[in-house]
Amino acid sequence: MLEIRPCTVCHKKFFFEDRPSRGSDRGKYCSKKCFYNRNGGPRQTRCKVCKKKFRIQPSQYRIGKGACCSSKCRVQHLLQRPCVCKVCGKIFTIKKDSSHLWRKGTWFCSKKCTWKGGRLRTKKRCVGCRQVFFTSPYIARRGRGIYCSMACVRTYRKGEKVHTWKGGITPINHKIRDSRRYREWRAAILKRDGYACVLCGARPKEGQKRFLQVDHIKPFARHPELHFSIKNGRTLCYPCHRKTPTWGAQSKEAAYSSSRNHVR
């Protein structure tokens, strides 16, 4: 439905179509120009650095903006203005390459004072080691920040305490090979053999890739008591490892032939 209304700014009459989805300010202004000039229009002010006159909206002026006409003058204004640290009371000036130039407030002279007074901190207790630590309120509101460090996460956040726990369906073979003890055993074998293949002597060189693997001399599946034995390990390159009788399908064939001979 169309109706004729007068503009509240220029008092010019215009056609307005009334709809339920329209906002409360609709139907009061005849154009966008009148909408932006509803509070008296742009206000003229003077830049504090170059003394140049420029215009600014009243809404921007009310919130404290409008001191400088451009970003270049704003930087110069911040460099000249002395600031007082809210924590230690020290008077300081902002450096040209400081990140304070683009922040809303410049209240702290150093990172130490920023941590003491700038960040709101929430006191919490670690669910693992039960030590008291501090975290940000944003992290606390999201239900995070229940551990004080990554060491506690790796130590206590496992098994049934993890939301992805499926009842322990991970094979024992994967658990052993992904464990920290297995990684330490592998690093000890590589260091003992000088990061070189014990059969052909191949080692990584500059500009050349060598994929070194640590092999169990006695098969991993048949001798669980020798999983972490240093004497049962050796360093092999990928081609030499494929030639060993315990590699993949060759190990299965050897086990099958030995079982047949034993039955006979």
N, C-alpha and C positions, 0 to 999 in steps of 0.2 A: 504494500500500500504506500503510495507516494503522498507526501505532504510538503508544504512550503514552510520553512523555518528561517528565522533570522540568525546570522552568525553572531556569536557572543563577542567577537573581537572587532570586526569591521562593520557589523550590523547589516551586512549584505544578505538578501534573501536568496535561498537556494532550495533545490528539490532534494528531499531525503526519503529513502526507502526504509521503512521500519521493519526490522527482522529480529526474531528472538535471539539469534546468535551474536548480535551486535554488542559491543561493550558499552559501559556507562558513559564514556566520553564521546560516543558517536552521536551525530546529530547536533553538535554544538558549534562546529567549525565548518566553514565552507571549503577549506583547502588545507594542505599540509603547512603552508606558510602561516596561516592563522593559528594552526595547532601549535607550531613551535614558538609563536609570538604570544601565546596565551598568558604568560607571566610578565609581559612587558617587552619581550623581544630580547635580542642579544645585548649584553651590557658592554660598554666601552671602558677599557681599563688600560693601564700603562705597564709595560714590561719593566721589571726591577733591574735588569741587566743593561739592555740597550736603550731603554726609555722610549721604545716604540709603542704607539697606540695600536691596540687590536681589540677585537670583539669576542666575547665569550658568553655562553648561555648562562642564565641565572642559576640553573640547577648545578652547573659545574662550579660556579663562583661560591655557592653556599657551602659546598663540601671542602673548600680550601684550595681549589685549583684556580688557575688564572694568574699566577705570579709571573710566569714567563711566557713569551710568545711562541717559542719553539723548543725542541729538545736540546739544541745546541746551547741556548741561553739557560735552560734548566740545569745542564751540567755545570756551567760556569757559576750559577747561583749556588749549587750545592758545594762546589769546591771552595767558595768564598765564605760560606756560612760556618761558624764554629758550632760544634756539637758537644754536649755534655753527656758522658756515660752515665746510665741510670744505676749501675752497680757500684763502680769505684769512684764516681764523681770526677773523672779526668776529662779535661777539655781537649778535644782532638778535632782535626780536620780530615775530610775524606780525600783519599788518594784518587788520582785520575783513573787508574785501572781497577778500582775497587768495585765489587758487586753492589755496594750500598747505593750507587748512583741510580739504580733501577728498582730499589725497594721502597716501600711506602714509608718506613721509618728508619732513622739512623740514630739508634739509641745506645749502642754498645761499641766500645773501642777495640775489642779483640774477641777472638773465638772463645776464650775462657770466660769472659764476661757474658757473651751471648749464651753460653751453656748454663751459666748460673742464673741469669735473670730473663733471658729471652725465650727459652723453651719451657713450656709447662710440662712438668714431669709427674707421673703417677707412681706411687710406691706400691710394689707388688712383691710376692714371695714365689720363688721358683718351686714348681711342683716336683722337681727331681731332687736337687741338692738342698732345698729348703732355705736357700740364702736370699736375703733381701736385695732387690735391684730396682732401678728406675727405668721407666719406659714412657713413651708419649701417650697422651690421652686418646689420640686417634687409634693407635694400635690396641689399646686396652678396650675401647668401645667395640671393636670388631671381634673381640674374644681371642685375640692373639696376644703374644708377649707373655706366655706362661712359663717359658724357660729363660734362664739368665744368659745362656751362651749356646753356641753350636755344639760344644762338647757335651752339654747336658741333653741336647736334642738327640745326638747320636747314641748317647748312653741309655736314656730312659724312654725315648719315644720309639718304641718298636714292639712288635708282637700285637697283643690285644689292645694296646693303647693307641694304635693307628687306625684311622677311620677306614682304610682300605684293607684291613685284615680280613682274610678269607678262611681262617681256620688252620693255617699252617700247611698249605698245599704246595709250597715251593719244594722242589726235590732237594735231597740232602747233598747231591752233587753240586748244584748251583750254590747252595749255602756255603760249601767249603771253598769253592773257587772264587766266590765274591767276598770272602772274609778278609779281614785285615791280616790275620796270621798267614794266609796264603800269599798275599802281596809281599809281605816281608820275606817269606821263604823264596819267592821268585827273585826279588831284588838281591838277596844274598847269593843265589846261584849265579846270577849275571855278573856280580862283582867278583866272585871267586874265579870265574873263567875269563875275566878281563874283557867282557862284552864281545866275545868272539866264539865262533862255532868250534867245538872241540874236535870235529871230524875233518873239516876242510880249512879251518882257520879264517873263514870269512868274517869281516867286521864292518860296521858302518864307516863310510868315508865321506869326505866333503863332496857334495854333488852326486852321491850315489846312495841309494836306499838299500838297506838290508833288514829283512824282517827276522829278528831273532826270537826264538821260542824256547821255553824251558820244558824239557821232556823228563818224564819219570822213567828211569831205567827199568824198574819192575813196574808193571802196569798199575795204573791208578785204581782201577776197579777191583783188582784181585788182591791187592795188598793195602788195606786201609791203615795198617799200623805204620806204613812208610810214607804217608801223605806229606808230612812235613820234615822228612829226613834229608839233611843236606847231602849225604852220601848217595841218596837215590835220585838226585837230580843232575842234569847236564844241560848245557846251552847248545842248541842246534839252530842252523839256519833253516828256512822253510824247505828248500829242495832236499837237504839231508834228512830232515824230519820225516818227509814223505817216504823215504827209502827204508825206514826202520820197520821191523816186524810188528811193532805195537801201534802202528798208525791206522786209525779208522777201521776199515773193513778187513785190512790185513790181520789185525788183532783178533777179530771175530773168526776169521778162517783158521788162524793158528789154534785158537781155543777149541774150535770144532774138531780139527784134525787130532789134537791131543786127546780129546775126550773119546773119539772113536778108537784110537790106539789103546787107550786105557780099558775100554770095554772088551776089546779083543783079547 
